[in-house]
Amino acid sequence: MKEIFIEIGKNKILMVTLFAWVIAQLIKVMIGTIKSKKFDFRWLLGTGGMPSSHAAGASCLAAIVGLEQGFATVYFALAASFALVVMFDAQGVRRSTGKQARILNKILEDIYWQGKISEGRLRELVGHTPVEVFAGLVLGIAIAFLFH
């Protein structure tokens, strides 16, 4: 079992990809702390915000695979296709989910104040704006080139 973890730790592509995700999350925490003037632990593992850690990780994966294995390989094609799907989902479907959550929370708040129900709030920050996704994309590619 120990050998498996040692092998995983030697996987440069995986380690650089995870590093890109961690850096994006840390940047997100710093930006959130500066903007709100308080620290929120949920920013460490939460979704949404600037930059997109999903985009950073997925774009870093595609870039480092291309740099290490070649851009004309099936590995790069798979990683790049995966990155496109992740980034589309991050700024499309998940962002729409956040907008719907905001609307539903407003409806629940209106109903609550009328004394009819008391339900918990839905998470509103689940997706990304195109700018947040682009920032994650650039960050991920930069980290891939930095560690290649």
ZITAZI-V817348 format. One record per pair of residues at least 24 apart in sequence whose C-alpha atoms are under 8 Angstrom apart, sorted by sequence separation. I is the first residue (numbers start at 0). J is the second residue. D is the distance in whole Angstrom. If there is no record, write none. Layout:
{{I	J	D} {I	J	D}}
//
This chain:
{{26	50	7} {57	81	7} {58	82	6} {99	123	8} {57	82	5} {97	122	7} {98	123	7} {24	50	8} {97	123	4} {23	50	6} {96	123	8} {97	124	6} {23	51	7} {24	52	6} {54	82	7} {57	85	7} {97	125	5} {23	52	5} {57	86	8} {96	125	7} {97	126	6} {94	124	8} {96	126	7} {21	52	8} {54	85	7} {94	125	6} {95	126	7} {20	52	5} {23	55	7} {53	85	7} {54	86	5} {93	125	6} {94	126	4} {19	52	8} {20	53	7} {53	86	7} {93	126	4} {94	127	6} {92	126	8} {93	127	7} {94	128	7} {20	55	6} {54	89	8} {91	126	7} {19	55	6} {20	56	5} {53	89	7} {90	126	6} {91	127	8} {19	56	5} {89	126	5} {90	127	5} {51	89	8} {89	127	6} {90	128	5} {17	56	7} {90	129	6} {16	56	5} {19	59	7} {16	57	7} {90	132	7} {16	59	6} {89	132	7} {15	59	7} {16	60	5} {15	60	8} {86	132	6} {13	60	8} {16	63	8} {12	60	7} {15	63	8} {12	63	6} {12	64	7} {48	124	7} {51	127	7} {47	124	5} {55	132	8} {58	135	8} {59	136	8} {62	139	8} {63	140	8} {46	124	7} {47	125	5} {48	126	8} {49	127	8} {54	132	6} {58	136	5} {62	140	6} {66	144	8} {46	125	5} {47	126	5} {48	127	6} {53	132	8} {54	133	8} {55	134	8} {56	135	8} {57	136	8} {58	137	8} {59	138	8} {60	139	8} {46	126	7} {47	127	5} {51	131	5} {55	135	4} {59	139	4} {63	143	5} {67	147	7} {50	131	5} {51	132	5} {54	135	5} {55	136	5} {58	139	5} {59	140	5} {62	143	6} {63	144	7} {66	147	7} {49	131	5} {50	132	7} {51	133	8} {53	135	7} {54	136	5} {55	137	7} {57	139	7} {58	140	6} {59	141	8} {62	144	8} {48	131	7} {49	132	8} {50	133	8} {51	134	7} {52	135	6} {55	138	6} {56	139	6} {59	142	7} {60	143	8} {50	134	5} {51	135	5} {55	139	4} {59	143	5} {63	147	7} {49	134	7} {50	135	5} {51	136	8} {54	139	7} {55	140	7} {49	135	8} {23	135	7} {23	138	8} {19	138	7} {20	139	8} {19	139	6} {16	139	8} {19	142	6} {15	142	7} {16	143	8} {15	143	7} {15	146	7}}
//
